Amino acid sequence: MKKSVWLPALIAPVVVAGAVAAPALANAAAPPVAGEHPTAAAVIASIADSSDAQYSGKLAQTSDLGLPELPTGSGGSSLEGDASDALGLLTAPHTARVYVDGATKQRVQVTEQLAERDVVRNGSTVWTWDSEERAATKVTLPSRSAETPGSGTTTPGDVAERAIDAITPTTEVSKPVATSVAGHDAWLLTLSPKSSDTLVGTVQLAVDQQTGLPLRASVTAAGKDDPAFQVGFTSLSYGAPAARLFAFTPPSGADVTTKDLSDADPGTHGNGSGHGVADHGATVTGSGWDTVVALPAGTADQTGLGSDASGLLDQLTTAVDGGRALQTSLVSVYLADDGRVLAGAVPVATLVAAAK
């Protein structure tokens, strides 16, 4: 796998997740009762109730990770388009239209400079469309798959899922505080790592009081006051979106690619959201917020990289003992000379030590 592919694939999920691969929260708390002030466990449990939600809305994402702002769209450079777009969407503020009708009908639209990119899921069929490149991809998912290939846009639900997975005895969870997001009453939770070795200071989740839908999520670096990453709804309306929004036909003359994953294990196929990182032989060390994910030798092989990709890596990384490294305000990535890649919400020095 080329660096231009895996670099954003590692950075994006680690940043928004709090950079951990920890045991999931195990509780069976009852959902909040209307009119009563709920416990944190009850608010977290209510998120599961939103899996069948129907709604339309507009998301806004901002980030201040200490990375240079990169444009989305590869425009024919030697960088793979999806990777370039993912990194651009991570570093640049953007908005997206989101339409959801339960767990298997979703549409995400990102519009920028007279171009539009869409991810449309209807059952086991997923279409992606890039109007600038006039390229469409049709993916057939496993029948049991609950995952939709990533659009490059993160939702509050994505952050909530990963942050909840990080709740262990090493995390403090605040009592819910009433707030409002996009005109909807919500409960605000603050998750604070107890570890002093992580780059993450807090993760905040705003959860709709009535539906359990995550409405806003933010991640703040340790020692900072303002979020390094935030995504949330600026408008939201409940109700089933029009059925036509989940139908897609490639325009005449479009370059169409097909991928059939129907026979794949739904738990192992890559989806662009980070869940497939273990497919590449990843190993995990540490626990909770100090977790380090390592990909095997050969992952960072630079053979075949064009000048654009190599230039991007030189721009984003610095030389360290035994390789090169990138450290944002929330996550570090270490590229060992032997081709291994290590990442985590920890200082670079921790990754270098873990590689020895």
Secondary structure, 3 states (H helix, E strand, C coil): CCHHHHHHHHHHHHHHHCCCCCCCCCCCCCCCCCCCCCCHHHHHHHHHHHHHCEEEEEEEEEECCCCCCCCCCCCCCCCCHHHHHHHHHHHCCEEEEEEEECCCEEEEEEEECCEEEEEEEECCEEEEEECCCCEEEEEECCCCCCCCCCCCCCCHHHHHHHHHHCCCCCEEECCCEEEEECCEEEEEEEEEECCCCCCEEEEEEEEECCCCCEEEEEEEECCCCCCCEEEEEEEEEECCCCHHHHCCCCCCCCEEEEEECCCCCCCCCCCCCCCCHHHHCCEEECCHHHCEEEECCCCCCCCCCCHHHHHHHHHHCEEECCEEEEECCCCEEEEECCCCEEEECCCHHHHHHHHC
